[in-house]
Amino acid sequence: DIVMTQTPLSSPVTLGQPASISCRSSQSLVHSDGTTYLSWLHQRPGQPPRLLIYKISNRFSGVPDRFSGSGAGTDFTLKISRVEAEDVGVYFCMQATQFPSTFGQGTRLEIK
Amino acid sequence: QVQLLESGGGVVHPGRSLRLSCAASRFTFSTYHMNWVRQAPGKGLEWVAAISYDGTKEYYADFVKGRFTISRDNSNNTLYLQMSSLSAEDTAVYYCARAMVTIRQLDYWGQGTLVTVSS
């Protein structure tokens, strides 16, 4: 199975400041079709996860442009340009390149 | 807006069975692959199973093989997860999730249903 490792596990940030979360996979996420199926999800307390970014850098419908994704191969990053109060919660990276789909441990974003 | 509504969760004794349902609406259910993902209390996300849009292909996590069965009824826009031989380790919120394009690329998630396995 592909192991997904996120850092940091907790990130206190100031409103209006940027935030960054890293995700590393134990093997390349490049699929045989040439696509890298790396997604980012956000989960607010008591809510289901919500898709933010798919295929490394594509923002999902309705996701604000302050969220961006980058990376390649085994190293990926989610960046929030200016953190807002509604961004608190846990962020997960997820690989959808091969079964079983696997997730990072989660990074808790909290406001200082 | 896509809607996925899970039901069927509850408290069940170890070794017993339970069937979860996920009612889909506001999209053409029969053309999308579907998945189940679970989350133990206070823990991370764990993929459970997936089924192709037409129900002909099923995929399972190793820890549920032989115990869980994923199925779907496209005429009623409903996804199912039949769970048997349940243990305390299966206690979790179970989410159904739609897949976009490829079977593993999840987009919309339901609200989840809590399964508690306890004597």
Interface residues (C-beta under 8 A of the other chain):
Chain A: Y37 S39 L41 P48 P49 R50 L51 Y54 K55 F60 F92 M94 A96 T97 Q98 F99 P100 S101 T102 F103 G104 Q105 G106
Chain B: N35 G44 L45 E46 W47 A50 Y59 A61 D62 Y95 M100 T102 R104 Q105 L106 D107 Y108 W109 G110 Q111 G112
